[in-house]
């Protein structure tokens, strides 16, 4: 018996044992999807938040539109628009040599999740940067630091600490939302579970999947709490 | 181009009317879920602040579970699970035929349960923001516990909780898109069907996006107005401008 069948065997669930391997490889797909999209989204969000606050007016307006659009529409709809909608222009993608990307549900989900979480994270970072008192920036400039240096060395480190908690929440939201990837034929944890249910008609498999998600979210929440405690240990009253 | 746009119209072969009906379903399930989810959330919040250890433990467990499990999964579990349970009950009573769970009710219960878990956090925060002295003063004036809650705490609670609850509403509005998977004919369900019939996914999912965006923008505008209204007595603290 391989390790992935063991949990099902241990709790005495035949379905969980039979589909255990599929579910754990699904869990890995979920993990990959979320880890890559949240990381890429974070990089994108830093740029977006800074440009939104200090960029030229046209850039600010465009970023505003971007965040409003992606925060105002459901992730499921965005995913369908990318996977089915952009997939419609197959000839065009073949011409520009990108069809391999839009053909794969995994890449489509990755793209959708990245632009979606970038919009949310950009708003989180914007709020965090904005709540740093203006005097910090002025003080840094008065000390002769360049604008970029003040932003990078004075404002950002403080803003990141403020953004830590909402960013952790966003990570958890993304783990949960990633379940919609199963609706574009992707076998993430949810997709594998749907398959198991469709073949066995045993509802308990959904409960085991719920338990796996719950444990995953709970672990991340605790690790994040520790991280926050560690990163703010120099601050008073904590 | 024009022929394609005609697919969104109300003429022959146009999906305009179906899309409008889908939008109606989306809004009605969101509106039907809201009072149920918020009321349950408030009860859970009161449970979390209760003096009874068991109640506190139950309420905390409830929010941990429904905040940690994907909404899609909750929806499936409630749709299929309650269906099976009620079917057994149906047979046990000895009624003939099959019981089938209306997708609208299943969607409403699932979204409502998730909303209650998230809104309970908002309620707890708001309840903590109301000073103890308010209840004590109410008691000193001879109000009963229930009266104090209804007449003194609640009006203040709404003001503090509104921004958070507004957020919950925006999330709920977008989550309704998931009910399409249990065959409720909302916007997503209609556009998926339209896509299957016309092979124009970009047009239809794009249209669905715009409908959702419209709802979100109207909600944001309405909530802004509501917040300004609940803050109108607090202008001196800068509340009106928030």
Interface residues (C-beta under 8 A of the other chain):
Chain A: X68 X69 X71 X72 X73 X74 X75 X76 X77 X78 X80 X81 X84 X85 X86 X87 X88 X89 X172 X175 X176 X177 X178 X179 X180 X182 X183 X190 X193 X194 X197 X203 X206 X207 X209 X210 X213 X214 X217 X218
Chain B: X64 X65 X67 X68 X69 X70 X71 X72 X73 X74 X76 X77 X80 X81 X84 X170 X174 X175 X176 X177 X178 X180 X181 X187 X188 X191 X192 X195 X199 X200 X201 X202 X205 X206 X208 X209 X212 X213 X216 X217 X220
